[in-house]
Amino acid sequence: MILSLLSLSVIRCLMSDALLDELEHKAVLYFWERSNEKNGFTRDRAVNSDQPGDAGVASCAAVGFALAAYPIGVERYWVSRKEALERTRLTLRHLNADWPSSHGFLYHFIDPFTSARQWNCEVSSIDTSICLAGVIVAEQYWHDPQVSREARAFEKRIDWKWMLTDGGKEPAAVHFSMGWSPEHEFIPNRWNHFDENKMLYIQAYGFSSITTAGWDKIERPLVHYKGVDVITGGPLFMHQMSESFYDFKGKRDRLGFSYSVESRNAALANRQYCIENPLKMKSYGPSFWGLSACDTPTGYAANGAPGWIHDDGTITPTSAVASIQWLPTEALEFATTMRSDHPQAWGRYGFPNGYNPTKGWVDKEVIGIDLGMMLLAIENTRTGMPLKLSMSHPAITRGFERAGLHKIKGADSGPLHMSAK
């Protein structure tokens, strides 16, 4: 009997490991196949099927995740080291030479073939930050002279003060504008609320000498739900994006916040909301959850809960899996249940971006940044490689120090917030 139970445990472990392999492999495949082989520019999204197609815009954020995906592909023997290095060199060279930008900040969407700006999009501060995060991973992984040269050129050309002060018009500003366009100049909305912007500030503080006053002044409204505290709540991706690249474990900032606890609590609360299922959505429960910004039957929406609640019955499977960094058991349970009980929600690149059993709807597409967050989260849980590479960069070390993020004993097991001493 004991042997049988042990064998069952081993089988489950092997099955889980195989599924994680498959999810990672399919995500790496997306970044390899959906990046233009002539310049490395990666599609923002793609159909989740075997059908060929070159339609769609490229996203600078997706390029960042692609650059971080290639080392994973190499280490797991899905891509040859030679091919991945050549793709990385190519991408960085064209990123510096051909991707349209202003003061080092990249336009959000471009045509992957002509490099023409698309949809009158903005020069995006956060999407440039995501791209930079991938550039840093590539620089730290390859230790290749050409990669290092291109990466450092990309890093040095970003004019952080320009985006912080609206080109000098707001010299006292401490929070970044969300972007700029030639038609409207600086976007009035700023990165002053708690969300995915932690990476933006850590990078800026590490690569420049701008004021660090903005970190402490970010609004952090606390939400208490079913015994856990979260900041803001809402879509899961806001609690996972920066954490894909940067390691907040064991640290608190000078205000006393533990962002490792915050990300764990956000996933716990999101899952518990789906267990409670106040709107009686189909399939919701302990092994079916994950409300985040995604495609829905009526278009793209910022689904999320608790706190900021938007729930139409659509989950984001990749966000539930990306919670593996904080809830390994629950995330694996979701992944295995999703794969076995919802076979219609599976394609060439794995789980779709959005899935709504209540309305019998399966998204036909995947989105690069969501696959990227899932991919890095799984690899961070298994080997820690993306986090180790990112945190080894001197500018990121400096950024953490300037933001007041330091190792504190018990930071991961204590409360979300402790009064600063």
N, C-alpha and C positions, 0 to 999 in steps of 0.2 A: 504493500500500500504506500509506504514511504517512498519507495523507488518510483512508483507510478506518479505520485504527486511531484517528485523531483523531475521526472521526465517531462511532465506536462509543463512545469515551470520553464524548463530549458527550451521546449518547443515554442512556448509563447515568446520567450526572449529572442529566439532566432527569427521568429516571424516578425516581431517588432523591428529588429535590426534590418531585416530584408526590406520592410516597407520604408524605413527611413532611407536606406540606400536608394530605393526606387524614387522616392520623392526628391532627394537631392539630385540624383542622376537626371531626372526629367527637367528639373529647374536649370541645371547646367546646360542641358540640351537646348533649352529655350534661348539662353544667352548666346550660345554658340551659333545656332541656326538663324536666329532673328537679329543678328548683327551683320551689317553690310560687310562682306569680306574685303571690299576695296578700301574702306575707311574705318571700320569697326563701330560705326554708329548703330545703336541698338533701338529696335522698335519699342515704343511705349506699351503696345499690346499686340496680341496676335490671336488668331483662331486656335482653339484647342483641339486640333485634329491633324490628320496626316496630309490634308490638302495643301498644296503649295500656294504661295502668295507673297508678293512683295509690297502690298499696299500698306499704308499706315505711316504715321510720322515717327520720327526718332525723338527720344526724350533724354536729356542730359542726365537725369536721375537714373534712368535705366542703364546708361553707359557706366555710371559709377558702380552699380551692382554687377554689371558684366565684368568689370575689371577685378572685382572681388571674387567673382565666381570662378574665373579661370584657374587660380591657384588650387581651389578645391577640386576642380576637374583633374588637375595634374596629380595631386596627392592621392586621389582615389582611382587613378589610371583610366579615366574616361576620356581624357584629352592628352595627347603627347606633349611633353615639356617643350619640345622645339616649336610645335604649332602654336601652343598657348603663348609662348614668349613672343613669337612673331606677330600674333594677333594683338598682344598688349603693346608692343612697340608701334605697330600701325595705328592703333586706336589713339594712343597718346600723341603721336605726331600730328594726326589729323585733328584731334581735339584742340591742340594749340594753334594749328594753322588755318583750319577751315570752319570750326564751329563759330557762328556769329556771337559776338559778345560786346559788352560795354564795361570798361574799367575792370576787366577780368571776370565779370559775372556773365553767365551764359544765358542765352535765350532758352526758354523752357522746351519748345518744340521746333524741330526743323525737318525739312525734307532730307531723308537719309542719303539721297543720291546727289542733289544739287546744293545742299546745305542752306537752302533758302528758308528764312523764318516762316513759320506757319501760323495761321489763325490770328495774326496780329498779337501773338502772345508776348508776355512780358519777359524782361531779363529777370530771372527768378533767383532770389537770395537763397531760399531753402533748397531748391533743386541743384543749384551750383554747389551747395554744401554737401549734398548727397553724392554728387559726382566727385568732389574733392575727397570724400571719405574713401571712395573706391580707388582713386589715384594714390592715396597714401598706402592702402593695402598693397597695391601693385609695387610701389616703390620699396616697401619693406620686405616683400616676398622675394623679388627677383634679384636684387643686388646686381643689376645689370647696368653698365654705364649709360646706355642709350635711354633705358627706362628712367633711371635716376635723373638724367639731364632734362628729359621732357617733364617729368613729374615736378621737379623743382621750378622749372619755368612756369608751369601752370600755377603752382602755389604762390610764387612771388608776384605774379601779375594781378592778383585779386586785391582790389583797393577797398579794404574793409571800411575805412573812414568815409569813403564816398557813399556807400550804401547806408551807413549809420547816420550820417548827418544830412542826408538828402543833397549831396553834392556841396555841402557847406552852408546850405540855407538854414539848417537846424543844428547849430554848433553844440547845443546843450543836450541833444538827443542821446539817450542811452539804450534805445531799442532799435533794431534794424527795421527798415522798410521792407515790406514783402516783395518789392520789386520795382522795376522802372520800365517805361516804354517811351519811344520817341514821340508818340502822340499825346500821352498824358503825363509824362515825366514820372515822378515817384508816386507809388501807391501810398495813399494816406494811412492805410491799415499797417500796423507794426506788429512785430513778433514780441508781444508783451504779455501773452497769456501762456499758461502751461500747456505744452503740446509737444510736437516732434522737434521743437527748435533747440533743444539742448546742444545738439551737435554743432549748430551754427555758432553759438556763443563760445563753446569750447575751442573750436577751430580758430575763430577770430581772436580770442584771447591768447592763443598759442602762437599764431603767426603775426600778430601785430601788437602794438602798445596802446590800443584804444582803451578807454575807460571800461572797468568791469562792474560799474554801478548797476548796469542793466540786469545782471543775474539776480541780485537780491530784490529787484523791483518787479520781476515777473509775477503776475497774479497767480496765486495758487489756491483757489477755492476748494475747501475740503468737503467731501461728500461721504457720509457714513451710510453704509448699506449692509444689512444682515451681518453685523459684527465686524466689518472691515472698513478701513478708511482709504479713500482714494482721492487723488487730486483731479477735479473736473469730471472724471468719468468719461462717458462718450465712447467713440470708436477706439478699438483696441490698438490700431496702428500708431496712435499718438503715444502710446506707452511702450512701443516696440522699435520704432524707427531708429532713434539715436542709439538704442541698446543693441542694435544689430552690429554696430561697429565699436562702440565704446563701453568699457567695463565699469559699471557703477557698483559692483558688488563690494561689500565691506566698507563702503564709504558713506559719509554724510557731508553735506555742505555746511557753510558757516551759519546758515539759518537753522540747522538741525534736521534737515530732510534726508531720508534714505530713499534714493530712487530705485534701488533694487527691491526694497519692500513695496514701493509704490507700484512698480510693474507687476509684481506678484499679486498684490491686492486687486489691481485693475482686472487681471485675468480671473481671479477668484470671484470678484463681484459680477463680472460679465457672465461667467458660467452660472453663478447662483441665480441671476436674473432669468436666465433661460430655464433653469430648473423650476423656478417659481412660475414662469410662463404666464404672466398676468393677462396677455392678449390671446391665450390659447392657440398658439401657433403649432402647426403640425411638426412632429418629430423632436421638438425642443425637449431637452432633458440633460442628465448628467454626462451623456456621451454625445450630445449634439448641441453645440453652442458656438459662439464666435461672431459677435456683432461688431462690424467695422465698416469703414467706408468702402463701397464696392458697387459693382453693377447690380441693379435690381430689375424686376420686370418692367418698371416705368422709367428707368434711366439711372444714372449714377447718383448715389445718395450716401450721406454720412450717417449710416446706421450705427447705433451704439447704445450702451446702457451700462450701469445706472447713471444717475446724475443728469447728464445730457442724454435724454432718451429719444431714440428714433428707431422704431421697430416695425417693419412691414413683413416679417417672416423670412427675410433673406439673411443668410449667414455668409461669412467670408471664410471658407475652409482653411486657407493659408494662414489666416490670423490665429485661428484656434491652434493650429500646429506650431506656429511661431511662439506660442506661449510655453513651449517645451523648456525654455531657459529657466522658467520659474515653477512651472507645474508639469514636470516630466510625466508623471503617472497619468494625470488627467488629459494631457495633450496626446499621449500615445493611445489612450483609450478612445479619444475622439478619432484619431487617424485610422485606427483599425476598424472601428465601427463604421466610419464614413466609407472606407474602402469596401467593406464586406456587405453593408446593408444598402448602399446607394451606388450600385455599379454604373448607373446612368450618368453619374456625376464624375466622370473620369475621362481623360483624353491623352493626347500625345504629351502634354506637359504636366499631367497629373490632375489635381483637383481644379475645377473652374474658379474664376474669380468670385462669382456669386452663385448661390443655390437656394431656391425657395420651394420646399416640398408643399407648403400650404397652397401655393398657386401652380404646382406641378411644373415649375420653371427651372431650367438648367442654363446657365450662362454659356454661350458658345465661345467665349474668349477668356484669356488670361491676361493679367497685367504684370509687366516686368517688375515693378518695385515690390509688389506683394509677393511674387515668387522669390524675389531677392531677400526680403525679410525672413521668409520661411527658411530658405536655403541657409542663410547665415546663422539663424537661430539653431537649426539642427546641428550644423557643424560646430557652433560654439558649445553646444551641449556635449557633443561627442569628443571633440579634441581641443576646443578653445582657440583654434588657429586664427580666425578672423579678429577676435578680440586681442590676442597676443600681438599680432602684426600691427594693428592700429595703435595699441598702447605703447609700442616700442618706439614710436616716432617722437623725437624730442619736443616738437611743437605741441603734440597732444598732451604729453606730460606737463608741459608748461601751462597749457590751457586748463587742465584739471586743477593745477595749483592756484592759478589766478582766479578761478571760479570758486575757490575755497573748498574744493572736494578733497577730503583726506580720509585715510584709513582710520576707522574708529572700531574698537573692539565691540562685537555684538551688533554691528550696524544692520546685518541681514536678518537678525532674529528679533530685534526690538521693534518698537512702534514706528509708524511712518514718519512721525515728527516728534522730535524732542527739543525742548527749549534750549537755545544755545546758551552755554555757560560763559 
